[in-house]
Amino acid sequence: MSVWYRFGKDGSATLTLHIQPGAKKTEVAGLHGEALKIRLAAPPVDGKANDALLRFVAEQLDLPRSAVTLKSGQTSRHKVVEICGSTEARIAAFAG
């Protein structure tokens, strides 16, 4: 199991992410220490980057947006996201 994601006893998963807002395009950029780095095209203004991040993660994991929540890091590049309803294989594939 990778360090950037963990599964809880309730079946939810926690992802540790490093975000680079204001990039040319939204994409997974590989590992960044113990986090998965994601480049976001959205600017870090008025929560736009957070919204774009949660939509991107939900899309990539083929989940409804409501299944993805930001647990910590609202104003930081280091974010923790919780996911309900995904499998370890799908999350591991998300990293590319």
N, C-alpha and C positions, 0 to 999 in steps of 0.2 A: 504494500500500500504506500502511496506517495504521501509526502508530508503536507502538501498544500490542501488536501481534503481529508475529512474524517466523517465517519458515519456514527450517528448516535444510536442509542438503544431503541429510540422511538421510530427509527427508519429514516429520519431526516439526515441530511448531509450538510456539513459546514465547509465552505471554501474560503481559503485565505488568498486574497488577491492583491496585486500591486497594480495600480491604475495609472496610465499616462493619458490624461485628457488633452484635447486639442490636436490629436494626431491627424494625419491625412485620411486614414480610413480606420474603421473599427475592426480589430482582429486580435487573435491570441498571439502573443509574442514569445511564448516559451516561459521557462522558469526564471524567477528572479529571487535568489536565495531560497527561502522556504515558502514562497508564494508563487502563484501563476500570474505572469504579467499580461495585462490586457491593454491594448491601445484603443482609445475611444476618440471618434471624430467629434464628439460633442464637447463644447467648452465647459470649464468648471465654474459655471455661473448659474445661480438660482436653482441648483439641484438638477440641472440638465444632464450633467455627466452621470449622476447617480441613476436617474431614470433610464438613460441610454444603456448603462451597464446592466441593470436588472432586465430590461427588454432583451438585450443581447444574450445574456446567460439563459434566459427562458427559451429564446428562439433556438439556440445551439443545442439545448437539452430536450427540445421538443416538448416543453411544458407550458402550461398557461402562466401568464405573468404573475398571477396571484400565488403561484407556488414558490416564488423567489422573493426573499426579503433581505433587506440590508440590516444586519445586526449591529455593526459598529463601523466607524470610519466615515461618518457623514461628510466631514470636511477634510479628510485625510486621503492621501494616495493609497494608504494601507487600509484595506476594507475586508470585513468578514461578512459573507453572504450565506444565508441558510436556504436550503432547498428541500422541498417535500416532494416525494414521488419519483425520484430518479434512481437509477441503478449505478453501482460502482463502475461497471463496464462503460456505461454511457458517459459518466463523469470523466473517467480516465481518457476516453476518446476525445473529449472536449479539449484537452490539452494539446492534441495533435500528435 
